[in-house]
Amino acid sequence: MIRKVAVIMGSDSDWPVVKGACTQLKALGIPFEAHILSAHRTPAAAAEFAKSARANGFGVILCAAGMAAHLAGAFAANTTLPVIGIPMKGGAMDGLDALLATVQMPSGIPVATVALNGAKNAAWLAAQILALSDDALAARLEAERANMTEEIAAKEAKLQR
Ligand code: RP5
């Protein structure tokens, strides 16, 4: 069974960046669901989603949040599925606070944290995790890497020196 990716954001204000993860997942042919759930505004629903995620067919959870960015940690506390945190830019420290809140988890409850606004790389990392048990997806990822290599070679050849 191909497992889905849950794409969770703390607010609709995160969507302009988070949709980049959805676009990437679509391009890689990975099923996903996107939802707004908040560690602070909808804590019970967020916990319930996390607790039932494995049984509901998810394999990886992406959590995007800014400011007091507790969403990824709250999800990680309630599931043993891999959780990838996307700290969002904004606020007084332009995301540094969110980055530190997302990455500094207590031992035993990890959150794999990508760069500020790193929605696309969160999707790539989720794909690589799912590819551990999906040879067809692993082959697609290898093909994408080969495309990247070709693109750089073409840019190198065209560079005006
Ligand atoms: C976080 O606070 C959200 O993830 C968002 O990044 C930030 C601001 O949310 P809004 O006030 O725009 O809803 O919880």
Backbone and ligand atoms as CSV (ligand in chain L), in Angstrom:
chain,resi,resn,atom,element,x,y,z
A,1,MET,N,N,0.850,-1.209,0.000
A,1,MET,CA,C,0.000,0.000,0.000
A,1,MET,C,C,0.881,1.253,0.000
A,2,ILE,N,N,0.607,2.170,-0.943
A,2,ILE,CA,C,1.363,3.422,-0.945
A,2,ILE,C,C,0.810,4.330,0.151
A,3,ARG,N,N,1.704,4.789,1.001
A,3,ARG,CA,C,1.273,5.622,2.130
A,3,ARG,C,C,1.190,7.091,1.711
A,4,LYS,N,N,0.268,7.805,2.362
A,4,LYS,CA,C,0.046,9.223,2.045
A,4,LYS,C,C,0.968,10.098,2.896
A,5,VAL,N,N,1.133,11.328,2.427
A,5,VAL,CA,C,1.818,12.349,3.218
A,5,VAL,C,C,0.757,13.302,3.765
A,6,ALA,N,N,0.823,13.589,5.044
A,6,ALA,CA,C,-0.045,14.620,5.628
A,6,ALA,C,C,0.718,15.941,5.599
A,7,VAL,N,N,0.103,16.947,4.996
A,7,VAL,CA,C,0.708,18.284,4.940
A,7,VAL,C,C,-0.125,19.176,5.858
A,8,ILE,N,N,0.435,19.486,7.018
A,8,ILE,CA,C,-0.317,20.219,8.034
A,8,ILE,C,C,0.292,21.610,8.192
A,9,MET,N,N,-0.572,22.614,8.266
A,9,MET,CA,C,-0.085,23.980,8.521
A,9,MET,C,C,-0.882,24.584,9.663
A,10,GLY,N,N,-0.201,25.466,10.418
A,10,GLY,CA,C,-0.840,26.038,11.602
A,10,GLY,C,C,-1.879,27.093,11.286
A,11,SER,N,N,-1.794,27.672,10.083
A,11,SER,CA,C,-2.707,28.765,9.722
A,11,SER,C,C,-2.807,28.831,8.208
A,12,ASP,N,N,-3.919,29.372,7.734
A,12,ASP,CA,C,-4.040,29.573,6.279
A,12,ASP,C,C,-3.000,30.574,5.783
A,13,SER,N,N,-2.448,31.380,6.694
A,13,SER,CA,C,-1.413,32.340,6.266
A,13,SER,C,C,-0.125,31.618,5.857
A,14,ASP,N,N,0.011,30.343,6.222
A,14,ASP,CA,C,1.188,29.554,5.813
A,14,ASP,C,C,1.048,28.979,4.401
A,15,TRP,N,N,-0.178,28.970,3.877
A,15,TRP,CA,C,-0.471,28.247,2.632
A,15,TRP,C,C,0.359,28.680,1.420
A,16,PRO,N,N,0.585,29.993,1.216
A,16,PRO,CA,C,1.352,30.378,0.017
A,16,PRO,C,C,2.712,29.674,-0.072
A,17,VAL,N,N,3.328,29.396,1.070
A,17,VAL,CA,C,4.599,28.651,1.062
A,17,VAL,C,C,4.342,27.148,1.056
A,18,VAL,N,N,3.390,26.711,1.875
A,18,VAL,CA,C,3.159,25.268,2.045
A,18,VAL,C,C,2.671,24.613,0.751
A,19,LYS,N,N,1.984,25.381,-0.083
A,19,LYS,CA,C,1.497,24.759,-1.324
A,19,LYS,C,C,2.652,24.292,-2.210
A,20,GLY,N,N,3.850,24.847,-1.974
A,20,GLY,CA,C,5.036,24.375,-2.692
A,20,GLY,C,C,5.330,22.909,-2.396
A,21,ALA,N,N,5.047,22.483,-1.168
A,21,ALA,CA,C,5.238,21.064,-0.812
A,21,ALA,C,C,4.227,20.213,-1.570
A,22,CYS,N,N,2.989,20.707,-1.649
A,22,CYS,CA,C,1.931,19.943,-2.335
A,22,CYS,C,C,2.235,19.827,-3.830
A,23,THR,N,N,2.712,20.917,-4.420
A,23,THR,CA,C,3.070,20.893,-5.842
A,23,THR,C,C,4.161,19.857,-6.095
A,24,GLN,N,N,5.147,19.819,-5.197
A,24,GLN,CA,C,6.248,18.866,-5.362
A,24,GLN,C,C,5.770,17.430,-5.182
A,25,LEU,N,N,4.924,17.205,-4.175
A,25,LEU,CA,C,4.402,15.843,-3.961
A,25,LEU,C,C,3.605,15.375,-5.171
A,26,LYS,N,N,2.777,16.291,-5.712
A,26,LYS,CA,C,1.999,15.951,-6.924
A,26,LYS,C,C,2.936,15.571,-8.060
A,27,ALA,N,N,3.993,16.365,-8.241
A,27,ALA,CA,C,4.935,16.111,-9.342
A,27,ALA,C,C,5.606,14.747,-9.194
A,28,LEU,N,N,5.777,14.306,-7.969
A,28,LEU,CA,C,6.418,13.003,-7.718
A,28,LEU,C,C,5.399,11.865,-7.646
A,29,GLY,N,N,4.118,12.193,-7.827
A,29,GLY,CA,C,3.071,11.163,-7.828
A,29,GLY,C,C,2.797,10.577,-6.454
A,30,ILE,N,N,2.943,11.407,-5.431
A,30,ILE,CA,C,2.740,10.923,-4.061
A,30,ILE,C,C,1.399,11.439,-3.530
A,31,PRO,N,N,0.538,10.551,-3.063
A,31,PRO,CA,C,-0.749,11.015,-2.527
A,31,PRO,C,C,-0.554,11.791,-1.221
A,32,PHE,N,N,-1.353,12.822,-1.055
A,32,PHE,CA,C,-1.227,13.639,0.169
A,32,PHE,C,C,-2.574,14.245,0.532
A,33,GLU,N,N,-2.675,14.690,1.766
A,33,GLU,CA,C,-3.806,15.507,2.218
A,33,GLU,C,C,-3.231,16.744,2.877
A,34,ALA,N,N,-3.809,17.903,2.606
A,34,ALA,CA,C,-3.384,19.148,3.251
A,34,ALA,C,C,-4.479,19.613,4.207
A,35,HIS,N,N,-4.080,20.012,5.414
A,35,HIS,CA,C,-5.040,20.449,6.432
A,35,HIS,C,C,-4.468,21.598,7.250
A,36,ILE,N,N,-5.360,22.448,7.736
A,36,ILE,CA,C,-4.987,23.459,8.728
A,36,ILE,C,C,-5.360,22.905,10.090
A,37,LEU,N,N,-4.354,22.741,10.939
A,37,LEU,CA,C,-4.556,22.288,12.321
A,37,LEU,C,C,-3.546,23.042,13.162
A,38,SER,N,N,-3.953,23.504,14.327
A,38,SER,CA,C,-3.062,24.337,15.131
A,38,SER,C,C,-2.795,23.701,16.492
A,39,ALA,N,N,-1.524,23.752,16.901
A,39,ALA,CA,C,-1.179,23.248,18.242
A,39,ALA,C,C,-1.875,24.057,19.327
A,40,HIS,N,N,-2.212,25.304,19.003
A,40,HIS,CA,C,-2.767,26.209,20.019
A,40,HIS,C,C,-4.263,26.457,19.850
A,41,ARG,N,N,-4.704,26.574,18.568
A,41,ARG,CA,C,-6.116,26.925,18.337
A,41,ARG,C,C,-7.006,25.695,18.201
A,42,THR,N,N,-6.441,24.566,17.764
A,42,THR,CA,C,-7.226,23.322,17.643
A,42,THR,C,C,-6.409,22.164,18.237
A,43,PRO,N,N,-6.030,22.260,19.509
A,43,PRO,CA,C,-5.100,21.261,20.063
A,43,PRO,C,C,-5.666,19.845,20.080
A,44,ALA,N,N,-6.944,19.693,20.371
A,44,ALA,CA,C,-7.526,18.343,20.449
A,44,ALA,C,C,-7.575,17.702,19.067
A,45,ALA,N,N,-7.980,18.482,18.058
A,45,ALA,CA,C,-8.057,17.936,16.690
A,45,ALA,C,C,-6.662,17.592,16.171
A,46,ALA,N,N,-5.677,18.427,16.504
A,46,ALA,CA,C,-4.309,18.154,16.056
A,46,ALA,C,C,-3.804,16.852,16.680
A,47,ALA,N,N,-4.040,16.688,17.973
A,47,ALA,CA,C,-3.584,15.468,18.659
A,47,ALA,C,C,-4.289,14.240,18.094
A,48,GLU,N,N,-5.587,14.355,17.836
A,48,GLU,CA,C,-6.352,13.225,17.304
A,48,GLU,C,C,-5.857,12.841,15.909
A,49,PHE,N,N,-5.582,13.849,15.083
A,49,PHE,CA,C,-5.070,13.569,13.733
A,49,PHE,C,C,-3.761,12.808,13.831
A,50,ALA,N,N,-2.864,13.285,14.696
A,50,ALA,CA,C,-1.547,12.647,14.833
A,50,ALA,C,C,-1.686,11.211,15.340
A,51,LYS,N,N,-2.532,11.011,16.339
A,51,LYS,CA,C,-2.686,9.674,16.937
A,51,LYS,C,C,-3.245,8.662,15.947
A,52,SER,N,N,-4.117,9.107,15.054
A,52,SER,CA,C,-4.760,8.178,14.122
A,52,SER,C,C,-4.100,8.151,12.739
A,53,ALA,N,N,-3.012,8.928,12.564
A,53,ALA,CA,C,-2.417,9.088,11.227
A,53,ALA,C,C,-1.931,7.764,10.645
A,54,ARG,N,N,-1.251,6.954,11.429
A,54,ARG,CA,C,-0.728,5.684,10.902
A,54,ARG,C,C,-1.888,4.787,10.461
A,55,ALA,N,N,-2.904,4.679,11.311
A,55,ALA,CA,C,-4.058,3.834,10.976
A,55,ALA,C,C,-4.806,4.385,9.768
A,56,ASN,N,N,-4.698,5.687,9.542
A,56,ASN,CA,C,-5.400,6.308,8.413
A,56,ASN,C,C,-4.575,6.316,7.127
A,57,GLY,N,N,-3.457,5.593,7.119
A,57,GLY,CA,C,-2.721,5.392,5.874
A,57,GLY,C,C,-1.623,6.396,5.577
A,58,PHE,N,N,-1.306,7.232,6.554
A,58,PHE,CA,C,-0.209,8.180,6.336
A,58,PHE,C,C,1.133,7.523,6.670
A,59,GLY,N,N,2.196,8.001,5.991
A,59,GLY,CA,C,3.528,7.472,6.256
A,59,GLY,C,C,4.478,8.520,6.799
A,60,VAL,N,N,4.234,9.771,6.441
A,60,VAL,CA,C,5.079,10.891,6.868
A,60,VAL,C,C,4.152,12.087,7.099
A,61,ILE,N,N,4.516,12.914,8.088
A,61,ILE,CA,C,3.723,14.111,8.375
A,61,ILE,C,C,4.614,15.345,8.241
A,62,LEU,N,N,4.187,16.301,7.418
A,62,LEU,CA,C,4.863,17.594,7.326
A,62,LEU,C,C,4.084,18.595,8.163
A,63,CYS,N,N,4.785,19.358,8.979
A,63,CYS,CA,C,4.118,20.369,9.814
A,63,CYS,C,C,4.789,21.714,9.618
A,64,ALA,N,N,4.043,22.690,9.113
A,64,ALA,CA,C,4.567,24.043,8.910
A,64,ALA,C,C,3.961,24.981,9.937
A,65,ALA,N,N,4.822,25.719,10.632
A,65,ALA,CA,C,4.320,26.707,11.587
A,65,ALA,C,C,5.380,27.777,11.809
A,66,GLY,N,N,4.908,28.979,12.099
A,66,GLY,CA,C,5.809,30.081,12.404
A,66,GLY,C,C,5.559,30.592,13.807
A,67,MET,N,N,6.264,31.648,14.154
A,67,MET,CA,C,6.108,32.299,15.465
A,67,MET,C,C,6.376,31.288,16.593
A,68,ALA,N,N,5.407,31.054,17.479
A,68,ALA,CA,C,5.557,30.034,18.535
A,68,ALA,C,C,5.288,28.683,17.880
A,69,ALA,N,N,6.297,28.155,17.195
A,69,ALA,CA,C,6.105,27.037,16.255
A,69,ALA,C,C,6.118,25.695,16.983
A,70,HIS,N,N,5.002,25.350,17.596
A,70,HIS,CA,C,4.907,24.117,18.377
A,70,HIS,C,C,4.228,22.978,17.629
A,71,LEU,N,N,3.762,23.256,16.408
A,71,LEU,CA,C,2.928,22.272,15.712
A,71,LEU,C,C,3.660,20.952,15.457
A,72,ALA,N,N,4.878,21.021,14.897
A,72,ALA,CA,C,5.604,19.781,14.589
A,72,ALA,C,C,5.885,18.998,15.872
A,73,GLY,N,N,6.261,19.687,16.925
A,73,GLY,CA,C,6.525,19.008,18.196
A,73,GLY,C,C,5.285,18.366,18.772
A,74,ALA,N,N,4.157,19.062,18.649
A,74,ALA,CA,C,2.901,18.504,19.161
A,74,ALA,C,C,2.514,17.250,18.374
A,75,PHE,N,N,2.755,17.272,17.064
A,75,PHE,CA,C,2.492,16.065,16.261
A,75,PHE,C,C,3.456,14.947,16.640
A,76,ALA,N,N,4.733,15.277,16.751
A,76,ALA,CA,C,5.730,14.243,17.075
A,76,ALA,C,C,5.428,13.588,18.425
A,77,ALA,N,N,4.849,14.358,19.329
A,77,ALA,CA,C,4.516,13.816,20.654
A,77,ALA,C,C,3.419,12.766,20.590
A,78,ASN,N,N,2.657,12.798,19.493
A,78,ASN,CA,C,1.464,11.942,19.411
A,78,ASN,C,C,1.514,10.879,18.331
A,79,THR,N,N,2.706,10.677,17.720
A,79,THR,CA,C,2.842,9.634,16.693
A,79,THR,C,C,4.294,9.192,16.622
A,80,THR,N,N,4.504,7.951,16.178
A,80,THR,CA,C,5.884,7.515,15.890
A,80,THR,C,C,6.163,7.543,14.390
A,81,LEU,N,N,5.235,8.079,13.597
A,81,LEU,CA,C,5.554,8.345,12.186
A,81,LEU,C,C,6.606,9.453,12.133
A,82,PRO,N,N,7.443,9.455,11.072
A,82,PRO,CA,C,8.389,10.564,10.943
A,82,PRO,C,C,7.660,11.886,10.723
A,83,VAL,N,N,8.074,12.898,11.493
A,83,VAL,CA,C,7.502,14.245,11.375
A,83,VAL,C,C,8.592,15.185,10.856
A,84,ILE,N,N,8.267,15.907,9.786
A,84,ILE,CA,C,9.201,16.880,9.207
A,84,ILE,C,C,8.656,18.273,9.489
A,85,GLY,N,N,9.447,19.076,10.175
A,85,GLY,CA,C,9.020,20.426,10.529
A,85,GLY,C,C,9.485,21.441,9.502
A,86,ILE,N,N,8.578,22.343,9.151
A,86,ILE,CA,C,8.906,23.451,8.242
A,86,ILE,C,C,8.729,24.744,9.032
A,87,PRO,N,N,9.819,25.311,9.543
A,87,PRO,CA,C,9.678,26.584,10.258
A,87,PRO,C,C,9.399,27.701,9.263
A,88,MET,N,N,8.444,28.568,9.623
A,88,MET,CA,C,8.011,29.606,8.683
A,88,MET,C,C,8.609,30.957,9.053
A,89,LYS,N,N,8.994,31.696,8.009
A,89,LYS,CA,C,9.483,33.060,8.233
A,89,LYS,C,C,8.363,33.931,8.771
A,90,GLY,N,N,8.758,35.040,9.425
A,90,GLY,CA,C,7.764,35.996,9.906
A,90,GLY,C,C,7.998,36.317,11.360
A,91,GLY,N,N,7.224,37.263,11.872
A,91,GLY,CA,C,7.350,37.638,13.267
A,91,GLY,C,C,8.570,38.518,13.519
A,92,ALA,N,N,8.801,38.833,14.791
A,92,ALA,CA,C,9.833,39.794,15.172
A,92,ALA,C,C,11.227,39.329,14.777
A,93,MET,N,N,11.459,38.016,14.765
A,93,MET,CA,C,12.798,37.494,14.451
A,93,MET,C,C,12.855,36.860,13.063
A,94,ASP,N,N,11.827,37.097,12.282
A,94,ASP,CA,C,11.739,36.613,10.896
A,94,ASP,C,C,11.994,35.117,10.747
A,95,GLY,N,N,11.542,34.355,11.732
A,95,GLY,CA,C,11.583,32.903,11.599
A,95,GLY,C,C,12.662,32.211,12.410
A,96,LEU,N,N,13.646,32.970,12.900
A,96,LEU,CA,C,14.694,32.320,13.701
A,96,LEU,C,C,14.078,31.673,14.942
A,97,ASP,N,N,13.110,32.348,15.532
A,97,ASP,CA,C,12.410,31.788,16.700
A,97,ASP,C,C,11.691,30.487,16.316
A,98,ALA,N,N,11.042,30.482,15.151
A,98,ALA,CA,C,10.328,29.273,14.706
A,98,ALA,C,C,11.303,28.135,14.408
A,99,LEU,N,N,12.445,28.479,13.802
A,99,LEU,CA,C,13.460,27.466,13.492
A,99,LEU,C,C,13.936,26.788,14.781
A,100,LEU,N,N,14.256,27.595,15.780
A,100,LEU,CA,C,14.763,27.018,17.037
A,100,LEU,C,C,13.674,26.224,17.760
A,101,ALA,N,N,12.447,26.727,17.729
A,101,ALA,CA,C,11.344,26.012,18.389
A,101,ALA,C,C,11.089,24.669,17.714
A,102,THR,N,N,11.282,24.625,16.396
A,102,THR,CA,C,10.999,23.388,15.651
A,102,THR,C,C,12.118,22.370,15.812
A,103,VAL,N,N,13.349,22.835,15.808
A,103,VAL,CA,C,14.487,21.905,15.757
A,103,VAL,C,C,14.892,21.376,17.134
A,104,GLN,N,N,14.643,22.163,18.185
A,104,GLN,CA,C,15.175,21.780,19.501
A,104,GLN,C,C,14.181,20.904,20.260
A,105,MET,N,N,14.123,19.636,19.891
A,105,MET,CA,C,13.178,18.714,20.512
A,105,MET,C,C,13.859,17.869,21.585
A,106,PRO,N,N,13.109,17.436,22.588
A,106,PRO,CA,C,13.696,16.562,23.598
A,106,PRO,C,C,14.048,15.200,23.019
A,107,SER,N,N,15.061,14.540,23.597
A,107,SER,CA,C,15.506,13.258,23.048
A,107,SER,C,C,14.364,12.252,23.087
A,108,GLY,N,N,14.261,11.487,22.024
A,108,GLY,CA,C,13.194,10.489,21.898
A,108,GLY,C,C,12.001,10.970,21.116
A,109,ILE,N,N,11.895,12.300,20.911
A,109,ILE,CA,C,10.748,12.865,20.169
A,109,ILE,C,C,11.301,13.771,19.061
A,110,PRO,N,N,11.925,13.182,18.027
A,110,PRO,CA,C,12.590,14.033,17.029
A,110,PRO,C,C,11.632,14.680,16.022
A,111,VAL,N,N,12.034,15.837,15.544
A,111,VAL,CA,C,11.399,16.472,14.384
A,111,VAL,C,C,12.515,16.747,13.373
A,112,ALA,N,N,12.421,16.161,12.187
A,112,ALA,CA,C,13.403,16.418,11.120
A,112,ALA,C,C,13.079,17.790,10.553
A,113,THR,N,N,13.976,18.741,10.749
A,113,THR,CA,C,13.655,20.136,10.435
A,113,THR,C,C,14.376,20.595,9.173
A,114,VAL,N,N,13.599,21.161,8.248
A,114,VAL,CA,C,14.184,21.724,7.029
A,114,VAL,C,C,14.381,23.224,7.227
A,115,ALA,N,N,14.878,23.889,6.204
A,115,ALA,CA,C,15.186,25.317,6.291
A,115,ALA,C,C,13.910,26.149,6.455
A,116,LEU,N,N,14.076,27.414,6.825
A,116,LEU,CA,C,12.951,28.343,6.873
A,116,LEU,C,C,12.224,28.348,5.530
A,117,ASN,N,N,10.909,28.171,5.587
A,117,ASN,CA,C,10.062,28.118,4.379
A,117,ASN,C,C,10.476,26.980,3.437
A,118,GLY,N,N,11.098,25.935,3.979
A,118,GLY,CA,C,11.641,24.863,3.140
A,118,GLY,C,C,10.617,23.807,2.754
A,119,ALA,N,N,9.473,24.250,2.290
A,119,ALA,CA,C,8.364,23.326,1.997
A,119,ALA,C,C,8.727,22.310,0.920
A,120,LYS,N,N,9.420,22.770,-0.113
A,120,LYS,CA,C,9.762,21.846,-1.211
A,120,LYS,C,C,10.700,20.754,-0.719
A,121,ASN,N,N,11.700,21.124,0.066
A,121,ASN,CA,C,12.625,20.100,0.542
A,121,ASN,C,C,11.939,19.156,1.531
A,122,ALA,N,N,10.958,19.661,2.264
A,122,ALA,CA,C,10.188,18.765,3.138
A,122,ALA,C,C,9.495,17.695,2.304
A,123,ALA,N,N,8.971,18.103,1.151
A,123,ALA,CA,C,8.321,17.130,0.258
A,123,ALA,C,C,9.336,16.124,-0.276
A,124,TRP,N,N,10.504,16.606,-0.671
A,124,TRP,CA,C,11.547,15.696,-1.173
A,124,TRP,C,C,11.959,14.704,-0.089
A,125,LEU,N,N,12.126,15.191,1.123
A,125,LEU,CA,C,12.545,14.300,2.217
A,125,LEU,C,C,11.461,13.267,2.519
A,126,ALA,N,N,10.213,13.702,2.500
A,126,ALA,CA,C,9.108,12.753,2.698
A,126,ALA,C,C,9.137,11.685,1.602
A,127,ALA,N,N,9.404,12.117,0.365
A,127,ALA,CA,C,9.469,11.162,-0.754
A,127,ALA,C,C,10.583,10.147,-0.525
A,128,GLN,N,N,11.716,10.612,-0.048
A,128,GLN,CA,C,12.849,9.705,0.180
A,128,GLN,C,C,12.534,8.701,1.296
A,129,ILE,N,N,11.803,9.142,2.291
A,129,ILE,CA,C,11.407,8.222,3.366
A,129,ILE,C,C,10.446,7.165,2.812
A,130,LEU,N,N,9.458,7.596,2.047
A,130,LEU,CA,C,8.490,6.643,1.477
A,130,LEU,C,C,9.150,5.706,0.478
A,131,ALA,N,N,10.195,6.178,-0.185
A,131,ALA,CA,C,10.887,5.355,-1.185
A,131,ALA,C,C,11.635,4.183,-0.562
A,132,LEU,N,N,11.845,4.205,0.749
A,132,LEU,CA,C,12.476,3.064,1.430
A,132,LEU,C,C,11.694,1.776,1.184
A,133,SER,N,N,10.374,1.919,1.050
A,133,SER,CA,C,9.548,0.723,0.850
A,133,SER,C,C,8.746,0.795,-0.446
A,134,ASP,N,N,9.235,1.576,-1.412
A,134,ASP,CA,C,8.513,1.739,-2.680
A,134,ASP,C,C,9.560,1.877,-3.795
A,135,ASP,N,N,9.854,0.756,-4.465
A,135,ASP,CA,C,10.925,0.762,-5.472
A,135,ASP,C,C,10.607,1.654,-6.664
A,136,ALA,N,N,9.328,1.743,-7.033
A,136,ALA,CA,C,8.951,2.584,-8.180
A,136,ALA,C,C,9.218,4.055,-7.849
A,137,LEU,N,N,8.881,4.449,-6.625
A,137,LEU,CA,C,9.148,5.829,-6.205
A,137,LEU,C,C,10.655,6.070,-6.140
A,138,ALA,N,N,11.399,5.109,-5.620
A,138,ALA,CA,C,12.868,5.256,-5.566
A,138,ALA,C,C,13.432,5.475,-6.974
A,139,ALA,N,N,12.893,4.754,-7.959
A,139,ALA,CA,C,13.364,4.916,-9.341
A,139,ALA,C,C,13.025,6.316,-9.860
A,140,ARG,N,N,11.820,6.834,-9.504
A,140,ARG,CA,C,11.457,8.201,-9.937
A,140,ARG,C,C,12.412,9.227,-9.315
A,141,LEU,N,N,12.779,9.011,-8.057
A,141,LEU,CA,C,13.694,9.955,-7.406
A,141,LEU,C,C,15.068,9.913,-8.075
A,142,GLU,N,N,15.521,8.720,-8.417
A,142,GLU,CA,C,16.808,8.602,-9.125
A,142,GLU,C,C,16.745,9.340,-10.455
A,143,ALA,N,N,15.612,9.216,-11.161
A,143,ALA,CA,C,15.458,9.901,-12.452
A,143,ALA,C,C,15.473,11.410,-12.269
A,144,GLU,N,N,14.807,11.897,-11.202
A,144,GLU,CA,C,14.799,13.342,-10.932
A,144,GLU,C,C,16.202,13.846,-10.643
A,145,ARG,N,N,16.966,13.066,-9.883
A,145,ARG,CA,C,18.358,13.460,-9.609
A,145,ARG,C,C,19.159,13.540,-10.907
A,146,ALA,N,N,18.930,12.578,-11.787
A,146,ALA,CA,C,19.659,12.588,-13.066
A,146,ALA,C,C,19.289,13.834,-13.867
A,147,ASN,N,N,17.985,14.222,-13.823
A,147,ASN,CA,C,17.552,15.454,-14.505
A,147,ASN,C,C,18.269,16.671,-13.934
A,148,MET,N,N,18.370,16.730,-12.596
A,148,MET,CA,C,19.048,17.868,-11.957
A,148,MET,C,C,20.491,17.957,-12.427
A,149,THR,N,N,21.135,16.816,-12.505
A,149,THR,CA,C,22.541,16.785,-12.941
A,149,THR,C,C,22.654,17.291,-14.376
A,150,GLU,N,N,21.724,16.847,-15.236
A,150,GLU,CA,C,21.750,17.295,-16.637
A,150,GLU,C,C,21.505,18.794,-16.740
A,151,GLU,N,N,20.558,19.305,-15.922
A,151,GLU,CA,C,20.255,20.744,-15.966
A,151,GLU,C,C,21.474,21.570,-15.585
A,152,ILE,N,N,22.185,21.137,-14.548
A,152,ILE,CA,C,23.376,21.885,-14.128
A,152,ILE,C,C,24.441,21.813,-15.217
A,153,ALA,N,N,24.598,20.648,-15.827
A,153,ALA,CA,C,25.589,20.515,-16.899
A,153,ALA,C,C,25.244,21.464,-18.060
A,154,ALA,N,N,23.940,21.578,-18.375
A,154,ALA,CA,C,23.514,22.471,-19.464
A,154,ALA,C,C,23.794,23.925,-19.088
A,155,LYS,N,N,23.540,24.303,-17.817
A,155,LYS,CA,C,23.798,25.685,-17.368
A,155,LYS,C,C,25.292,25.970,-17.385
A,156,GLU,N,N,26.079,25.001,-16.971
A,156,GLU,CA,C,27.537,25.159,-16.989
A,156,GLU,C,C,28.017,25.406,-18.420
A,157,ALA,N,N,27.456,24.658,-19.366
A,157,ALA,CA,C,27.877,24.798,-20.765
A,157,ALA,C,C,27.497,26.165,-21.330
A,158,LYS,N,N,26.355,26.742,-20.824
A,158,LYS,CA,C,25.855,28.018,-21.373
A,158,LYS,C,C,26.435,29.232,-20.667
A,159,LEU,N,N,27.138,29.042,-19.563
A,159,LEU,CA,C,27.585,30.180,-18.743
A,159,LEU,C,C,28.462,31.129,-19.565
A,160,GLN,N,N,28.095,32.415,-19.571
A,160,GLN,CA,C,28.882,33.436,-20.287
A,160,GLN,C,C,30.054,33.822,-19.408
A,161,ARG,N,N,31.265,33.444,-19.809
A,161,ARG,CA,C,32.429,33.746,-18.966
A,161,ARG,C,C,33.183,34.956,-19.513
L,1,RP5,C1,C,1.502,30.005,13.549
L,1,RP5,O1,O,1.470,31.372,13.719
L,1,RP5,C2,C,1.056,29.758,12.144
L,1,RP5,O2,O,1.617,28.570,11.692
L,1,RP5,C3,C,1.549,30.954,11.398
L,1,RP5,O3,O,2.819,30.713,10.810
L,1,RP5,C4,C,1.703,32.006,12.477
L,1,RP5,C5,C,0.734,33.164,12.303
L,1,RP5,O4,O,-0.580,32.664,12.210
L,1,RP5,P1,P,-1.794,33.650,11.874
L,1,RP5,O5,O,-1.852,34.655,12.990
L,1,RP5,O6,O,-1.460,34.268,10.537
L,1,RP5,O7,O,-3.024,32.788,11.794
L,1,RP5,O8,O,0.667,29.348,14.423
